[in-house]
Amino acid sequence: MSVPCDKIILSSKSYLSIIAETYSYFNIETGGIFLGKEINNIWYVLENIDPGYKRTIRQNAYFEYDQEYVNHLANIRNRLYYSDIKLIGLWHKHPGSFDSFSQTDDGTNKRFAELHSNGAISALINVDPDFRITMYHVSNPLNYQRIDNILIGDSYIPDKYKKLKNPKDYIKSVNQKIETTNKKNISSNLSNQTSSQQDAALELLDIELENYLDKQNDYTYTINLCNKYISISMKYIGKISGYPQLLEFKLGLEGNKKICFINNQKNEYFPGIIKYIIDYKISENFNKSNKHQSKILQFAESLGLKKNFNLSDLKSAYKKKMHDYHPDKWECEKNNKIIDKANKKVQEINEAYCYILKNME
């Protein structure tokens, strides 16, 4: 089976960024995110994003990204290029000469590989004592292929892929986007609507436009008048996993209380609520993914599975565990406590097997 990665090319900037991050945290683990393009089995790494500063965990043998920060910065960097760049992989540093992936790494690599049909690239950094980078292609289902054909330098990257937007062209495109929104229609639609409730809703809209909506490029949005409320319908247009795709907000007053409906659920309004909800949902989605992967690893360990197991390994492990713990095997003991224990163990084995099998299909 051919691997959709013949060569990996890192820009000078991305390579220097990896080195700078590595030596800034010399005695502990750290990492970063690759942004770029995959064209004809050549993977171009144009940007490297640092792992964050607030929710990042860097320890001697453990490392975790600030997913919210990474998603935010990835979209910002993408805006600067004429040719769209996307999240194509990741890297992290390992202590000493340990240059293979752990079970925790497998879970992270699997999530990245699931983002795109051609998988992802993943790199390990070692300083033993010299700086060393080992690159892999990660496919889905999880499989690693080491890539030794690695080039470093901007001269290997076609101009059309690394070209940054001209500031004048960028301003022009933003102005065109503003002109095509419904903002201009709001004033005409509401010119005859002068009630205090509608005025209050417009004031809340102005706050959200100024604080977030006008400054972001992750969502397109439409604004409409719905009786005494202002409705904002948002659709995600970025390429980063974890962002909520569709959102509906309604702003207005109920009595003297400022209200925001979020997907038809009523909440008390506060300035910046739209950005807060989006950030919260991104964090929630990432945490769910982490918990889900941790559960799979925990179940795999309980079945005695080693990393990189396949369906055949799973079935063999299940069969062996069932043979060892099936209550029929312990019937001869004539001991109810032992039989109850065996029954409980069988339930645990079945739960682990069914959960992993469901997520492998």
C-alpha positions as CSV (number, residue, x, y, z in Angstrom):
1,M,0.0,0.0,0.0
2,S,1.5,3.3,-1.1
3,V,1.9,6.1,1.5
4,P,0.6,9.5,0.5
5,C,3.8,11.2,1.6
6,D,6.9,11.1,-0.6
7,K,8.7,14.1,0.8
8,I,8.4,16.7,3.6
9,I,9.6,20.3,3.1
10,L,10.0,22.7,6.0
11,S,10.2,26.4,5.5
12,S,13.2,28.2,7.0
13,K,10.9,30.0,9.4
14,S,9.1,26.8,10.6
15,Y,12.3,25.0,11.2
16,L,13.9,27.8,13.1
17,S,10.7,28.1,15.2
18,I,10.9,24.4,16.1
19,I,14.5,24.8,17.2
20,A,13.7,28.0,19.2
21,E,10.8,26.2,21.1
22,T,12.9,23.1,21.7
23,Y,15.8,25.0,23.3
24,S,13.5,27.4,25.2
25,Y,12.3,24.3,27.1
26,F,15.5,22.3,27.0
27,N,14.9,20.0,30.0
28,I,11.2,19.3,29.6
29,E,8.8,18.2,26.8
30,T,7.3,20.8,24.4
31,G,5.9,20.8,20.9
32,G,4.1,22.6,18.1
33,I,1.6,22.5,15.3
34,F,2.4,22.3,11.5
35,L,0.4,24.5,9.1
36,G,0.9,24.1,5.4
37,K,-0.3,22.2,2.3
38,E,-0.2,18.7,0.9
39,I,0.2,18.6,-2.9
40,N,0.9,15.5,-5.0
41,N,2.3,13.6,-1.9
42,I,4.7,16.4,-1.0
43,W,3.9,18.0,2.4
44,Y,4.9,21.6,2.7
45,V,5.3,22.9,6.3
46,L,5.0,26.7,6.0
47,E,4.3,27.7,9.6
48,N,4.9,26.2,13.0
49,I,2.6,27.3,15.8
50,D,3.9,27.2,19.4
51,P,1.7,25.2,21.8
52,G,0.3,28.1,23.8
53,Y,1.0,29.8,27.1
54,K,-2.1,29.5,29.4
55,R,-3.4,26.0,29.3
56,T,-0.2,24.3,28.0
57,I,1.3,21.6,30.1
58,R,5.1,21.0,29.8
59,Q,6.6,18.4,32.1
60,N,9.6,16.0,32.1
61,A,7.6,13.2,30.5
62,Y,4.3,14.7,29.5
63,F,3.1,17.5,27.2
64,E,-0.3,19.0,26.2
65,Y,-1.3,21.7,23.8
66,D,-3.6,24.7,24.5
67,Q,-6.1,23.6,21.8
68,E,-8.1,26.9,22.0
69,Y,-4.9,28.9,21.4
70,V,-3.7,26.7,18.6
71,N,-7.0,26.9,16.7
72,H,-7.2,30.6,17.1
73,L,-3.6,31.2,15.9
74,A,-4.0,28.7,13.0
75,N,-6.9,30.7,11.6
76,I,-5.0,34.0,12.0
77,R,-1.9,32.6,10.1
78,N,-4.1,31.2,7.3
79,R,-5.5,34.7,6.6
80,L,-2.1,36.0,5.6
81,Y,-1.6,33.6,2.6
82,Y,-3.0,33.8,-0.9
83,S,-3.2,30.0,-1.0
84,D,-5.0,28.5,2.0
85,I,-2.9,26.7,4.5
86,K,-4.3,24.2,7.0
87,L,-3.4,22.1,10.0
88,I,-1.3,19.2,8.6
89,G,0.5,17.8,11.6
90,L,2.4,18.2,14.8
91,W,5.7,17.7,16.5
92,H,6.9,17.3,20.1
93,K,10.1,16.8,21.9
94,H,11.0,13.6,23.8
95,P,13.6,13.2,26.6
96,G,17.0,11.8,25.7
97,S,17.1,9.4,22.7
98,F,13.5,8.1,23.1
99,D,12.3,8.4,19.4
100,S,9.2,6.3,19.2
101,F,5.6,7.2,20.0
102,S,3.9,6.4,23.4
103,Q,0.3,5.3,23.7
104,T,-0.6,8.9,24.6
105,D,1.1,10.0,21.4
106,D,-0.8,7.4,19.4
107,G,-4.1,8.9,20.6
108,T,-3.0,12.5,19.6
109,N,-1.6,11.3,16.2
110,K,-4.8,9.4,15.5
111,R,-7.0,12.5,16.1
112,F,-4.8,14.5,13.7
113,A,-4.8,11.8,11.1
114,E,-8.6,11.7,11.2
115,L,-8.8,15.4,10.2
116,H,-7.8,14.8,6.5
117,S,-8.2,12.0,4.0
118,N,-4.5,11.7,3.6
119,G,-3.7,11.6,7.3
120,A,-1.1,13.8,8.9
121,I,2.6,14.2,9.6
122,S,4.1,13.9,13.0
123,A,7.7,14.6,14.1
124,L,9.7,13.7,17.2
125,I,12.6,15.9,18.3
126,N,15.5,14.7,20.3
127,V,18.6,16.5,21.6
128,D,21.1,13.6,22.3
129,P,23.2,15.7,22.4
130,D,22.7,17.3,19.0
131,F,19.3,18.4,17.7
132,R,17.6,15.6,15.7
133,I,14.3,15.5,14.0
134,T,12.5,12.3,13.0
135,M,9.4,12.6,10.7
136,Y,6.5,10.2,10.2
137,H,3.4,10.1,8.1
138,V,0.4,9.0,10.1
139,S,-2.5,7.3,8.3
140,N,-6.0,6.4,9.4
141,P,-6.5,3.8,10.8
142,L,-3.4,4.4,12.8
143,N,-0.2,3.4,11.1
144,Y,3.2,5.1,11.0
145,Q,5.6,5.4,8.0
146,R,8.9,7.0,8.6
147,I,9.8,9.7,6.0
148,D,13.5,10.2,5.4
149,N,13.2,12.5,2.4
150,I,13.2,15.8,4.3
151,L,14.2,19.2,2.8
152,I,14.6,22.5,4.7
153,G,14.6,25.9,3.1
154,D,12.2,28.3,1.4
155,S,13.9,27.7,-2.0
156,Y,12.2,24.2,-2.2
157,I,8.7,25.7,-1.8
158,P,6.9,27.0,-4.9
159,D,6.3,30.8,-4.7
160,K,2.5,30.4,-5.2
161,Y,2.3,28.4,-2.0
162,K,4.4,30.7,0.3
163,K,3.2,34.0,-1.1
164,L,1.7,36.4,1.4
165,K,-1.2,38.7,0.7
166,N,-0.6,42.2,-0.4
167,P,-1.8,44.6,2.4
168,K,-3.9,46.7,-0.2
169,D,-5.5,43.5,-1.6
170,Y,-6.3,42.3,1.9
171,I,-8.0,45.6,2.9
172,K,-9.9,45.5,-0.4
173,S,-11.2,42.0,0.2
174,V,-12.3,42.8,3.8
175,N,-14.1,45.9,2.6
176,Q,-15.9,43.8,0.0
177,K,-16.9,41.3,2.7
178,I,-18.3,44.1,4.8
179,E,-20.3,45.5,1.9
180,T,-21.9,42.1,1.3
181,T,-23.1,41.5,4.8
182,N,-26.6,42.4,6.0
183,K,-25.4,45.2,8.2
184,K,-26.5,47.9,5.7
185,N,-29.9,46.4,5.5
186,I,-30.5,46.5,9.2
187,S,-30.8,50.3,9.4
188,S,-33.2,50.4,6.5
189,N,-35.3,47.5,7.9
190,L,-35.4,49.1,11.3
191,S,-35.8,52.7,10.2
192,N,-39.5,52.6,11.2
193,Q,-38.9,50.5,14.3
194,T,-38.3,52.8,17.2
195,S,-39.4,50.9,20.2
196,S,-37.2,50.9,23.3
197,Q,-36.9,47.1,23.2
198,Q,-35.5,47.1,19.6
199,D,-33.2,50.0,20.4
200,A,-31.8,48.0,23.4
201,A,-31.4,44.9,21.1
202,L,-29.4,47.1,18.7
203,E,-27.2,48.4,21.4
204,L,-26.3,44.8,22.4
205,L,-25.7,44.0,18.7
206,D,-23.3,47.0,18.5
207,I,-21.3,45.6,21.5
208,E,-20.9,42.2,19.9
209,L,-20.0,43.6,16.5
210,E,-17.3,45.8,18.0
211,N,-15.9,43.2,20.5
212,Y,-15.9,40.2,18.2
213,L,-18.0,39.8,15.1
214,D,-16.3,42.6,13.0
215,K,-12.8,41.4,14.1
216,Q,-13.1,37.7,13.2
217,N,-12.8,35.8,9.9
218,D,-13.9,32.4,11.2
219,Y,-17.6,32.8,10.6
220,T,-20.0,34.3,8.1
221,Y,-23.1,35.7,9.7
222,T,-26.4,37.2,8.9
223,I,-28.4,39.6,11.1
224,N,-32.2,39.9,11.1
225,L,-34.9,41.5,13.2
226,C,-37.2,39.0,14.9
227,N,-40.0,41.0,16.6
228,K,-38.2,42.6,19.6
229,Y,-35.0,40.6,19.2
230,I,-32.0,40.8,17.0
231,S,-31.1,37.4,15.5
232,I,-27.5,36.5,14.5
233,S,-27.0,33.3,12.4
234,M,-23.4,32.1,12.2
235,K,-21.7,29.5,10.0
236,Y,-18.1,28.3,10.4
237,I,-16.0,28.6,7.3
238,G,-12.6,27.7,8.7
239,K,-10.7,24.4,8.5
240,I,-9.9,23.6,12.1
241,S,-11.6,20.7,13.9
242,G,-13.4,21.5,17.1
243,Y,-15.1,24.8,16.1
244,P,-19.0,24.8,16.4
245,Q,-20.3,24.7,12.9
246,L,-23.7,26.5,13.2
247,L,-24.8,28.9,15.9
248,E,-27.9,31.0,16.4
249,F,-28.0,34.0,18.9
250,K,-30.9,36.3,19.7
251,L,-30.3,39.5,21.7
252,G,-32.9,41.6,23.4
253,L,-34.7,42.6,26.6
254,E,-37.2,40.8,28.8
255,G,-38.5,43.5,31.1
256,N,-35.4,45.3,32.3
257,K,-33.2,42.2,31.9
258,K,-30.7,41.8,29.0
259,I,-31.2,38.3,27.4
260,C,-29.3,36.2,24.9
261,F,-30.8,33.1,23.4
262,I,-28.1,30.6,22.4
263,N,-29.6,28.0,20.0
264,N,-33.0,28.8,21.6
265,Q,-31.7,28.4,25.2
266,K,-32.2,31.5,27.3
267,N,-29.2,33.0,29.1
268,E,-28.5,36.3,30.8
269,Y,-26.5,38.6,28.5
270,F,-23.0,39.9,29.2
271,P,-20.7,41.8,26.8
272,G,-18.6,39.4,24.7
273,I,-21.0,36.5,25.1
274,I,-20.7,35.3,21.5
275,K,-16.9,34.9,21.7
276,Y,-17.2,33.3,25.1
277,I,-19.7,30.6,23.9
278,I,-17.5,29.8,20.8
279,D,-14.4,29.5,23.0
280,Y,-16.2,27.4,25.5
281,K,-17.6,25.0,22.9
282,I,-14.1,24.6,21.3
283,S,-12.6,23.7,24.7
284,E,-15.5,21.4,25.4
285,N,-15.1,19.5,22.1
286,F,-11.4,19.1,22.7
287,N,-11.9,17.8,26.2
288,K,-14.5,15.3,25.0
289,S,-12.0,14.0,22.4
290,N,-9.3,13.7,25.0
291,K,-11.6,11.8,27.4
292,H,-12.8,9.5,24.6
293,Q,-9.2,8.7,23.6
294,S,-8.1,8.1,27.2
295,K,-11.1,5.7,27.6
296,I,-10.0,3.7,24.6
297,L,-6.4,3.5,25.9
298,Q,-7.7,2.4,29.3
299,F,-9.9,-0.3,27.8
300,A,-7.1,-1.5,25.5
301,E,-4.7,-1.8,28.5
302,S,-7.4,-3.8,30.5
303,L,-7.5,-6.3,27.6
304,G,-3.7,-6.6,27.5
305,L,-3.4,-4.9,24.1
306,K,-0.1,-3.3,23.0
307,K,0.0,-0.1,21.0
308,N,-0.7,-0.2,17.2
309,F,-3.2,-3.1,17.7
310,N,-5.5,-4.1,14.9
311,L,-9.0,-5.7,14.7
312,S,-7.4,-9.2,14.7
313,D,-5.4,-8.4,17.9
314,L,-8.6,-7.1,19.5
315,K,-10.5,-10.2,18.8
316,S,-7.7,-12.4,20.0
317,A,-7.3,-10.5,23.2
318,Y,-11.1,-10.6,23.8
319,K,-11.2,-14.4,23.2
320,K,-8.2,-15.0,25.6
321,K,-9.7,-12.8,28.4
322,M,-13.1,-14.5,28.1
323,H,-11.4,-17.9,28.3
324,D,-9.6,-16.9,31.4
325,Y,-12.5,-15.3,33.2
326,H,-15.6,-17.0,32.0
327,P,-17.7,-18.1,35.0
328,D,-17.9,-21.7,33.5
329,K,-14.2,-22.1,34.1
330,W,-14.7,-21.3,37.9
331,E,-17.8,-23.4,38.3
332,C,-15.8,-26.3,39.7
333,E,-14.6,-24.1,42.6
334,K,-18.2,-24.1,44.0
335,N,-17.4,-20.7,45.4
336,N,-20.0,-18.0,44.9
337,K,-17.6,-15.1,45.6
338,I,-15.2,-16.3,42.9
339,I,-18.0,-16.9,40.4
340,D,-19.5,-13.4,41.1
341,K,-16.0,-12.0,40.6
342,A,-15.7,-13.8,37.3
343,N,-19.1,-12.5,36.2
344,K,-18.1,-8.9,37.0
345,K,-14.8,-9.4,35.1
346,V,-16.7,-10.7,32.1
347,Q,-18.9,-7.6,32.1
348,E,-15.8,-5.4,32.1
349,I,-14.3,-7.4,29.3
350,N,-17.4,-7.1,27.2
351,E,-17.7,-3.3,27.9
352,A,-14.1,-2.8,26.8
353,Y,-14.3,-4.9,23.7
354,C,-17.6,-3.3,22.5
355,Y,-16.4,0.2,23.1
356,I,-13.1,-0.3,21.2
357,L,-14.8,-2.3,18.4
358,K,-17.4,0.5,17.9
359,N,-14.7,3.1,17.5
360,M,-12.6,0.9,15.1
361,E,-15.5,0.3,12.6
